[in-house]
Amino acid sequence: MRARFKRFVSALALLSVEVVLVWSMFFACILLFVYMAHTVFVDKGTGLDAALFSFAASHTSPETTRVMRYISFFASVDYLMVVPPLIVLIFAWFRHLQWFALKVLVISLTTSLLNQALKRVFERPRPETAMLEQSGLSFPSGHAMIGGSFYGLLIYIVWRTVSNPFWRWLLTILLTFLLLLIGYSRIYLNVHYATDVLAGYSAGIIWLLITIYFMRKLEKVYIRKVERKQA
């Protein structure tokens, strides 16, 4: 009895830590997005953007530019039109991954729509020094926002499904590193300001957390209905 109680207390403590971390991340991202929007549209601040452009210019070279263009592709429209649907199809084959498949589909689609809506609200032009021909508006960065929600979701799936700690941490670190590189590539290529990228990351993670929360609620309701029918 005492051993069971200790296991229960340990599980509760772990759950509490997870809840605190998730809520902390949620509110931190809200504050970051508000701060970026206030800096750009109210204070008209350009210090951060200028500093990151200057840093990128300090190591600009043809080789680095090719690498950054390649990295940027991993959150491009062409990439996201193919890879998330492919993941959905693969996950759909496995019963224990079907709800993850639905999460990938819903979050990828809704984040793209939300990003376009936010761009229309803020209507910030892209930098005039862009190395690539890019249409559309700049704030928040679509690559950072959609990439943040998509790769953030993959990290969530890895954390929930990969039992081996080594592979769980390795995949999480690699996905996080790729996501950060994608954001930096947009700054390096001058197609987005640093404030666009930070706002994109924060908006993507906010939407990811909200969507996961409600989809987990929906999943629990669905499972209860299925269990009642089978009883």
Beta strands, then each sheet from edge to edge (+ up, - down):
end
